[in-house]
């Protein structure tokens, strides 16, 4: 009899958990939900209680409530209403980003060990409001279910990358994307600012980088095609604009990681200052896409000094710990044909162009370390031969990547991740088959995005902590407009938010699809374009 009661109790608890999951429509899925039986009434009289150190979060919440009630909520240091609290004792339980959201009949409490966790608690509370709340200026009372949510992210690195070299988007679109990242608790904006087809960041010491390198005369419209737009494309961010965007991201607890490509994907810079190149023939910013001909001549000390000057200005601008240097798809042919480069390699005991790249990467990594930051790069920085066109070449690698570097995996055998973490490297997993947003929805459907696990199957548990998290990448070669861009990003970004935040045991794709209905209603009202599974993109 006792056994039957225990089984019945377990079934009730399980049913209650499922019921809670279905009625609390928050993306990413919280990791623990305990649903109450009554409701909290939110209205124009509801106050926000917060200390001075939480004024950013309190103002953010007050602005949300103003959108719905057409009246800004009062922010007080004492009282009853929606109370925001930093409790350092919660760090051992929740880490830096976790939170406890408690809603009872009388009040709302959001607690965390940090302001970041409080902010994420606010985002969860926000998603409990009606989808149209922020777009209707309604005056009615809002009934919110009583609930206790105890939540903390699975990974500390939850990134979205935007490539603006190929197509410049501008501040307003970037801020729009940052807003959606904040709603979905994604904390890292990886900003791809330089590449062959355009240099998008003002560098005061080298003004030609934007005077010349930010402009191209034409743009390829299809892969392996001679078709062109027939129009020039240009654009870049001043340092003042970048500071404004950094501040905007900081208010939303998003760190920006700038990517300044080196030693390949360098032709926009070389077009501006031809002495940087290895070929001596680059004079214009390319209008085509793909792997380009020229690379920085890293055997020249002047080029190394130039790149360090660039990094000095970049590191002074961006307060985050990490600087991304790319390092992918380097064309070795110019180095192999350069007498000066070959002489440099021989002098320094470098037997292959791969060794030369790792040698250079370590110079840059050490320089970034000296400035109190860390270097990150795509996984070619380890010297791995991951490209099909090089499979018939035996590329000797004797140089070892600096220990402090973060390896950003995007291509190759997944065993390379295991090797990297076993060698002590931190890894961000952005396997292109699973995370590239420029891929079609036929190739990477929503279900595949949702199913991605940054920890490769079979990796020993003692190495799991070396996997910092994941990134999802939006490459923009073929996405010239805002609408095309957003239809590639959404709704997959929502799926990736659960990849980074939600524990595997709490993930369920059917539940996610149900929650997505409400999020799409919000996107419709916010003017966010998104893809529907039954439509075809051009």
C-alpha angles and dihedrals in degrees: 000000000000090000091053091052091050092050091048091049091050091051091051091049091048092048091049090052092051090046091051092049091053096046098043101067103192125147119234093040111248115239098231128024126179111184123210129209104238136048140248118229116225117193145139091289093060111114131204115229114202142143124240092263089062098048092114092055093041092052091047090055092043090055090052092051091047090057090057102037101028087232128090114237117241116253112216135175093223137023140064129301126072106356120199114197138177110211112179091195089071093067094089090053102036107018120217098311105037124102144184116228112192120182119181131165094273106038151351125244127192115186133177142151089247144025088253092061091047089052091053090049088054090052091053091048088049092056091054089065120088113282091244096045096106093046105045110057087220120178100200126108115266118219114212124188116250109246145150115223120187108186142168131164125257094220133029093215113064107160142179118192125205120194109210098166094080095042122009112222106179138223100296094055091045091052090048090054092046089054091055092046090054092050089053095045095244109154109189127065108194105201115201100202106162136042141128095292100049146356108222107179127078113239109189096203092054108036095170089070087077100022089060108003097056093060133071126181098223142000133226111237103195137028115269090001138126090216114120136183091236090223134097120247125207146150143130142179122251115222088250091057091047091053089052092052092046089053091047090051092046091056086057094046092248121141117211117221110196119211118210108180120230147198093356132030084051107128098109088058092043090051088057095045109018093190088072093068134088098218102050090217104086110111105146139047107257119253093197130072134229134059107344131213104242135064133181113280095240092177088073114086089210090061091051090050090049092053092048089051089053091049091049091060093042094050091047089054102044116058096196123109098240133069118188116213100183103219095181132131097007114183104228096185096088089053092047091053097042115099090200093052093046090051090050091050093050092048091053097041095248111154101187140024087250089059088050091054094049090046090053093043090054091052089055094042092052090049092051090047090055089057091055097256137101131243122230128188143166112276095265085081087080090060096249119157100231104149124096094222090059098047093100091053123087102220111193114215120188099149117092122216116247112268096234095058120112112225114220105202115208108144143021138046112340087230086076088070091053091049092049096051092044087055088055101258125140111235134201109200115219100154102185095222089062107030112031110113095194088068115098122260087244090061096037109023122186091260091057092049089051093048096054114121115196090206107076117233112266097021109141115252093237088066097048093093090061089066101084092188137268145292131214115211131216109196110186108199093120100027109085098157135062092236095053091045096052094044088060093047101044135096090006092068088064090053091050090051089065090046089061101036113028125076113241092244090059098047119104122165095205091054090046092053090051091052091046091067090069093043090053089054088056092048091051090055094043093051094245114152117221140174124252117210093236096054130085123225120218 
